[in-house]
Amino acid sequence: MQPSVESLVRLLESHRGRDKLIRTVCFGSQLVGGLLSRRGQADAPWQKVGNSLLLFSAQLSRCRTTLRLFDDLPMLAHSHSYGWGGGERDAAVRWLSVLNNLADQLYYPCEHLAWAADAQLIRLESDRWWLLSTVLWGASLLLGILRSLRVLMLLKKKVKERERAGGGGGRYFLSGSVATRHAQLRRQMRAEVLSSLRSTADLGNAIHWMPPGFLWAGFPSWLVGLMGTISSLIALIQMCHADQAGD
């Protein structure tokens, strides 16, 4: 079996990998479907294909919502493991992380209630719970962006201190261990940049799903698909790099 196929199989075998792949296909279908649907009646066959892709995207989105019914316990384990962030040296990073975990933890039961109401399993007005889950998602994303920016600032400070210690200008000879640490800081900075870009793209979509009149709520389908595809591809890249580092 070719390495590319083996990598895809490994991705599909894990819940996290499968969810990210489904998410990428979901938003990619919404992007292409939205663009094709914009052609209108002038090109009926392509519009039909676009509408089919939008329906396919909606089904994948429902699939992911159903699968998230089982994410409460893993999220609780993550929040418990992090606790109050006693291992963090920076207070801002610690409290942003704690609040981020809290928003994520509250998001799941709100979404579950909205899902159950739509499925007519319970008698509730689902719109309120969908709105609350969207607000919590947006808050989590905003906190994540702020945390990444704070971590980036701290990492840049470390890099500058090492450059000054090495003679300035970034052109200096380093011992093996110091050079390795310097490279690690650079990788961490790139990871935080990617995380902030991913969360920013998702935040754009979170605001899209807010009630009409709130900021830019009401993106066209293709733009929602574009933002989601960008976010999903970044998430796949980050996961692949993390798996390679683990190997």
ABEGO torsion letter per residue (X at the ends): XBAAAAAAAAAAABAAAAAAAAAAAAAAAAAAAAAAAAAEAABAAAAAAAAAAAAAAAAAAAAAAAAAAAAAAAAAAAAAAAEAGAABABAAAAAAAAAAAAAAAAAAAAAAAAAAAAAGABBBBAAAAAAAAAAAAAAAAAAAAAAAAAAAAAAAAAAAAAAAAAGEGGBBBBBAAAAAAAAAAAAAAAAAAAAAAAAAAAAAAAAAABBBGBEABGBBAAAAAAAAAAAAAAAAAAAAAAAAAAX
